[in-house]
């Protein structure tokens, strides 16, 4: 790429995403570049037993809202699966996790969210489901089968902090609503995690993308604020373990989240989402790469973004 294009000096003078993309796309509009297969995002949401009608309804609504946000993020309803109430039994969860292990490749991202109640007996955590529960050990073994190098596991249940040591991995971010298995009260964390993904309030830098770090910060602050407002002792303290929280996207808004009546245009928008994620990944590796390697990677992604934008513009031009 360096031999073919002589504008790296101009790229070096560009900074943020917003200044970088318009200038780079202008430079690349006349370039033709093929679009290879790109990383996809897969989401699995499991809403377990409520135990009471109030919790059953609450968990169902949270799962539905998360599924809508996941559809927007993945760009494909088939990549966002929600198991709710009686659908969320042990065999169904195991089946869907095995399906994710088969579908999601190393370059893909996988998000698994557990909503409901959990328990901890001092030795084993259990996720409460219709019929037999799933243990932390069983779930951890299933997570370890995932090939995706970008994994996010959100356990928003009570006693969820008990799973941290079993589930954490260098390829995986693990979020729990509690700091350990001893915090056993029904959690508030899920309510605010859902809000962070459903509305742009958690988008701190206003780039229309919510990352894991932004969503976690938003939810944690809201939980703490609720306890403070009620003047009550906090019964939960969320935890985040694992690398890459600043760049792992969990929600998108605005133009990037646009869904139209044209499936082909939707797929082009979804490809742009994935390319922008690739761009973020290159920028996050800036300190680990030699200068030429960094700008070679940056250039390659920008070329594909510019070429893809030409396809989007052409498709939109023929829309009625």
VEXDREN-2710 file (C-alpha; in Angstrom, 1 decimal):
% VEXDREN-2710
k/r/px/py/pz
1/UNK/0.0/0.0/0.0
2/UNK/2.8/2.4/0.8
3/UNK/4.2/2.1/-2.7
4/UNK/0.8/2.6/-4.3
5/UNK/-0.3/5.6/-2.4
6/UNK/1.8/8.6/-1.4
7/UNK/-0.3/10.4/1.1
8/UNK/0.9/9.0/4.5
9/UNK/2.3/12.3/5.5
10/UNK/-1.1/13.7/5.2
11/UNK/-2.6/10.9/7.3
12/UNK/0.0/11.7/10.0
13/UNK/-1.4/15.2/10.4
14/UNK/-4.9/13.9/11.1
15/UNK/-6.1/13.2/14.6
16/UNK/-9.6/12.2/15.8
17/UNK/-12.1/10.0/14.0
18/UNK/-14.1/13.0/12.9
19/UNK/-11.2/14.9/11.3
20/UNK/-9.6/11.7/10.0
21/UNK/-12.4/10.2/8.0
22/UNK/-13.6/13.1/5.8
23/UNK/-10.1/14.0/4.8
24/UNK/-9.0/10.5/4.1
25/UNK/-12.1/9.6/2.2
26/UNK/-11.6/12.7/0.0
27/UNK/-8.1/11.4/-0.8
28/UNK/-9.3/7.9/-1.6
29/UNK/-12.5/8.5/-3.5
30/UNK/-10.8/7.7/-6.8
31/UNK/-9.3/4.5/-5.5
32/UNK/-10.8/1.1/-6.1
33/UNK/-10.5/-1.5/-3.4
34/UNK/-12.1/-4.9/-2.9
35/UNK/-14.1/-5.6/0.3
36/UNK/-12.9/-8.7/2.0
37/UNK/-15.0/-10.6/4.6
38/UNK/-15.2/-8.5/7.8
39/UNK/-15.7/-9.3/11.4
40/UNK/-19.3/-9.8/12.6
41/UNK/-20.9/-9.2/16.0
42/UNK/-23.1/-11.9/17.6
43/UNK/-25.3/-11.4/20.6
44/UNK/-27.0/-13.8/23.0
45/UNK/-29.3/-12.5/25.7
46/UNK/-30.7/-14.9/28.3
47/UNK/-33.4/-13.8/30.7
48/UNK/-33.8/-16.3/33.5
49/UNK/-36.4/-17.0/36.2
50/UNK/-37.9/-14.0/37.9
51/UNK/-39.6/-16.0/40.6
52/UNK/-42.3/-13.3/41.0
53/UNK/-44.6/-11.7/38.4
54/UNK/-42.9/-8.3/38.9
55/UNK/-39.4/-9.7/38.2
56/UNK/-40.7/-11.9/35.3
57/UNK/-42.1/-8.8/33.6
58/UNK/-39.0/-6.7/34.4
59/UNK/-36.5/-9.3/33.0
60/UNK/-38.7/-9.8/29.9
61/UNK/-38.7/-6.1/29.1
62/UNK/-35.0/-5.8/29.7
63/UNK/-34.3/-8.7/27.3
64/UNK/-36.5/-7.2/24.7
65/UNK/-34.8/-3.8/24.8
66/UNK/-31.4/-5.4/24.7
67/UNK/-32.4/-7.5/21.7
68/UNK/-33.5/-4.4/19.8
69/UNK/-30.1/-2.7/20.6
70/UNK/-28.3/-5.9/19.6
71/UNK/-30.1/-6.0/16.2
72/UNK/-29.0/-2.4/15.5
73/UNK/-25.4/-3.2/16.5
74/UNK/-25.1/-6.4/14.5
75/UNK/-27.1/-5.2/11.6
76/UNK/-28.8/-8.6/11.3
77/UNK/-31.6/-10.0/13.4
78/UNK/-30.3/-13.5/13.0
79/UNK/-27.1/-12.5/14.8
80/UNK/-29.0/-11.3/17.9
81/UNK/-30.8/-14.1/19.8
82/UNK/-32.8/-13.7/23.0
83/UNK/-34.0/-16.5/25.2
84/UNK/-36.7/-15.4/27.6
85/UNK/-38.7/-17.0/30.4
86/UNK/-39.5/-20.7/29.5
87/UNK/-37.4/-20.5/26.4
88/UNK/-34.3/-20.0/28.6
89/UNK/-33.9/-23.4/29.9
90/UNK/-30.5/-25.1/30.4
91/UNK/-30.6/-27.1/27.2
92/UNK/-31.5/-24.0/25.1
93/UNK/-28.7/-21.9/26.6
94/UNK/-26.2/-24.7/26.0
95/UNK/-27.5/-25.1/22.4
96/UNK/-27.2/-21.4/21.6
97/UNK/-23.7/-21.1/23.1
98/UNK/-22.5/-24.1/21.1
99/UNK/-24.0/-22.5/18.0
100/UNK/-22.1/-19.3/18.7
101/UNK/-18.9/-21.3/19.0
102/UNK/-19.6/-22.8/15.6
103/UNK/-20.6/-19.5/13.8
104/UNK/-18.3/-16.9/15.3
105/UNK/-14.8/-17.0/14.0
106/UNK/-11.6/-15.6/15.6
107/UNK/-12.1/-12.1/14.1
108/UNK/-15.7/-11.9/15.2
109/UNK/-17.1/-10.4/18.4
110/UNK/-19.5/-12.2/20.8
111/UNK/-21.7/-10.6/23.5
112/UNK/-23.5/-12.8/26.0
113/UNK/-25.8/-11.1/28.6
114/UNK/-27.3/-12.9/31.5
115/UNK/-30.3/-11.2/33.2
116/UNK/-32.2/-12.6/36.2
117/UNK/-31.3/-14.1/39.6
118/UNK/-28.1/-16.0/40.6
119/UNK/-27.1/-17.8/43.7
120/UNK/-23.9/-18.8/45.4
121/UNK/-23.5/-21.5/48.0
122/UNK/-19.9/-20.6/48.9
123/UNK/-18.5/-23.0/46.3
124/UNK/-20.6/-22.8/43.1
125/UNK/-22.5/-20.0/41.4
126/UNK/-25.8/-20.9/39.7
127/UNK/-27.8/-19.0/37.1
128/UNK/-31.4/-19.6/37.9
129/UNK/-33.3/-21.0/34.9
130/UNK/-36.6/-23.0/34.4
131/UNK/-35.7/-26.5/35.3
132/UNK/-32.1/-27.3/36.2
133/UNK/-29.8/-24.2/36.8
134/UNK/-26.6/-23.6/34.9
135/UNK/-23.5/-23.4/37.1
136/UNK/-20.5/-21.1/36.6
137/UNK/-18.4/-24.1/35.8
138/UNK/-20.7/-25.3/33.0
139/UNK/-21.1/-21.8/31.6
140/UNK/-17.3/-21.2/31.8
141/UNK/-16.7/-24.4/29.8
142/UNK/-19.1/-23.2/27.1
143/UNK/-17.5/-19.8/27.0
144/UNK/-14.1/-21.3/26.6
145/UNK/-15.3/-23.0/23.4
146/UNK/-16.0/-19.6/21.8
147/UNK/-13.4/-18.9/19.0
148/UNK/-14.0/-15.2/18.9
149/UNK/-11.1/-13.1/20.1
150/UNK/-13.4/-10.3/21.1
151/UNK/-15.8/-11.6/23.9
152/UNK/-18.0/-9.7/26.3
153/UNK/-19.9/-11.6/29.1
154/UNK/-22.2/-9.5/31.1
155/UNK/-23.7/-11.2/34.2
156/UNK/-26.2/-8.8/35.7
157/UNK/-27.6/-11.3/38.3
158/UNK/-27.3/-11.4/42.0
159/UNK/-24.1/-13.1/43.4
160/UNK/-22.6/-12.7/39.9
161/UNK/-19.2/-11.6/41.3
162/UNK/-18.5/-15.2/42.1
163/UNK/-17.8/-16.0/38.5
164/UNK/-15.0/-13.5/37.8
165/UNK/-12.0/-15.8/38.5
166/UNK/-13.6/-18.7/36.6
167/UNK/-14.6/-16.7/33.5
168/UNK/-11.9/-14.1/33.0
169/UNK/-9.6/-14.6/30.0
170/UNK/-7.2/-12.5/27.9
171/UNK/-9.7/-12.7/25.0
172/UNK/-12.7/-11.8/27.2
173/UNK/-14.2/-8.9/29.1
174/UNK/-16.3/-10.0/32.1
175/UNK/-18.7/-7.7/33.8
176/UNK/-20.6/-8.6/36.9
177/UNK/-23.3/-6.7/38.8
178/UNK/-21.7/-7.6/42.2
179/UNK/-18.2/-7.7/43.5
180/UNK/-18.4/-11.2/44.9
181/UNK/-20.8/-14.0/45.6
182/UNK/-21.8/-12.5/48.9
183/UNK/-23.8/-9.7/47.4
184/UNK/-27.0/-11.7/46.9
185/UNK/-29.7/-9.0/46.7
186/UNK/-31.6/-8.6/43.4
187/UNK/-29.5/-6.2/41.4
188/UNK/-30.2/-2.8/39.9
189/UNK/-27.3/-3.0/37.4
190/UNK/-29.2/-4.6/34.6
191/UNK/-31.7/-1.7/34.5
192/UNK/-29.0/0.9/33.9
193/UNK/-26.9/-1.4/31.6
194/UNK/-30.0/-1.7/29.4
195/UNK/-30.4/2.1/29.4
196/UNK/-26.8/2.6/28.4
197/UNK/-27.4/0.5/25.3
198/UNK/-30.9/1.7/24.4
199/UNK/-30.3/5.5/24.6
200/UNK/-27.2/7.7/23.8
201/UNK/-26.9/9.0/27.3
202/UNK/-23.9/6.9/28.0
203/UNK/-22.1/8.2/24.9
204/UNK/-19.6/10.4/26.8
205/UNK/-17.5/11.5/23.7
206/UNK/-20.6/12.0/21.6
207/UNK/-19.4/9.9/18.7
208/UNK/-22.7/8.0/18.4
209/UNK/-21.0/4.8/19.6
210/UNK/-21.2/3.4/23.1
211/UNK/-18.3/1.2/24.2
212/UNK/-18.1/-1.3/27.1
213/UNK/-16.2/1.2/29.2
214/UNK/-18.8/3.9/28.6
215/UNK/-21.8/1.6/29.3
216/UNK/-20.1/0.2/32.4
217/UNK/-19.3/3.7/33.8
218/UNK/-22.8/4.9/33.1
219/UNK/-24.5/1.9/34.8
220/UNK/-22.1/1.9/37.8
221/UNK/-22.6/5.6/38.4
222/UNK/-26.4/5.3/38.1
223/UNK/-26.5/2.4/40.6
224/UNK/-24.4/4.2/43.1
225/UNK/-26.5/7.3/42.6
226/UNK/-29.7/5.4/43.3
227/UNK/-28.3/4.1/46.6
228/UNK/-27.1/7.5/47.5
229/UNK/-30.4/9.1/46.7
230/UNK/-32.2/6.5/48.8
231/UNK/-29.7/7.0/51.6
232/UNK/-29.3/3.3/51.8
233/UNK/-26.3/1.0/52.1
234/UNK/-25.1/-0.2/48.7
235/UNK/-25.8/-3.9/48.3
236/UNK/-24.0/-4.3/44.9
237/UNK/-20.7/-3.1/43.4
238/UNK/-20.2/-3.9/39.8
239/UNK/-16.9/-5.2/38.4
240/UNK/-15.2/-5.2/35.0
241/UNK/-12.3/-7.5/34.2
242/UNK/-10.5/-7.9/30.9
243/UNK/-8.8/-6.0/28.1
244/UNK/-10.2/-3.6/25.4
245/UNK/-13.2/-2.1/27.1
246/UNK/-12.5/1.3/25.6
247/UNK/-12.8/0.0/22.1
248/UNK/-15.4/-2.8/22.3
249/UNK/-18.7/-1.4/20.9
250/UNK/-22.0/-2.4/22.4
251/UNK/-24.4/0.2/20.9
252/UNK/-24.6/2.6/18.0
253/UNK/-26.9/5.5/17.3
254/UNK/-27.4/8.1/14.5
255/UNK/-26.3/7.5/11.0
256/UNK/-24.3/4.4/11.7
257/UNK/-27.4/2.7/13.3
258/UNK/-29.6/3.5/10.3
259/UNK/-32.0/0.7/9.2
260/UNK/-33.9/1.1/5.9
261/UNK/-36.4/-0.9/3.9
262/UNK/-33.6/-1.9/1.5
263/UNK/-31.8/-5.0/2.7
264/UNK/-28.8/-4.3/0.4
265/UNK/-28.4/-0.8/1.9
266/UNK/-28.7/-2.2/5.4
267/UNK/-25.9/-4.6/4.7
268/UNK/-23.7/-1.8/3.4
269/UNK/-24.4/0.2/6.6
270/UNK/-23.5/-2.9/8.6
271/UNK/-20.3/-3.3/6.7
272/UNK/-19.5/0.3/7.5
273/UNK/-20.1/-0.3/11.2
274/UNK/-17.6/-3.2/11.1
275/UNK/-15.0/-1.2/9.2
276/UNK/-15.3/1.6/11.7
277/UNK/-14.7/-0.9/14.4
278/UNK/-11.6/-2.1/12.5
279/UNK/-10.4/1.5/12.4
280/UNK/-10.9/1.9/16.1
281/UNK/-8.9/-1.3/16.6
282/UNK/-6.0/0.0/14.6
283/UNK/-6.0/3.3/16.5
284/UNK/-6.0/1.4/19.8
285/UNK/-2.9/-0.6/18.7
286/UNK/-1.0/2.6/17.8
287/UNK/1.6/2.3/20.6
288/UNK/2.2/-1.3/19.9
289/UNK/3.0/-0.9/16.2
290/UNK/5.9/0.5/14.3
291/UNK/5.1/3.8/12.6
292/UNK/5.0/2.3/9.0
293/UNK/3.0/-0.7/10.2
294/UNK/0.5/1.6/11.9
295/UNK/0.0/3.8/8.8
296/UNK/-0.1/0.8/6.5
297/UNK/-3.0/-0.7/8.6
298/UNK/-4.7/2.7/8.9
299/UNK/-4.5/3.2/5.2
300/UNK/-5.9/-0.2/4.3
301/UNK/-9.0/0.4/6.5
302/UNK/-9.5/3.9/5.2
303/UNK/-9.3/2.7/1.6
304/UNK/-12.1/0.1/2.3
305/UNK/-14.2/2.7/4.1
306/UNK/-13.9/5.1/1.1
307/UNK/-14.8/2.4/-1.4
308/UNK/-17.7/1.3/0.7
309/UNK/-19.0/4.8/1.1
310/UNK/-19.1/5.1/-2.7
311/UNK/-21.3/2.0/-2.8
312/UNK/-23.6/3.5/-0.1
313/UNK/-23.8/6.8/-2.0
314/UNK/-24.6/5.1/-5.2
315/UNK/-27.3/2.9/-3.6
316/UNK/-28.9/5.8/-1.9
317/UNK/-28.9/7.8/-5.1
318/UNK/-31.3/5.3/-6.7
319/UNK/-33.6/5.1/-3.7
320/UNK/-37.2/6.4/-4.4
END
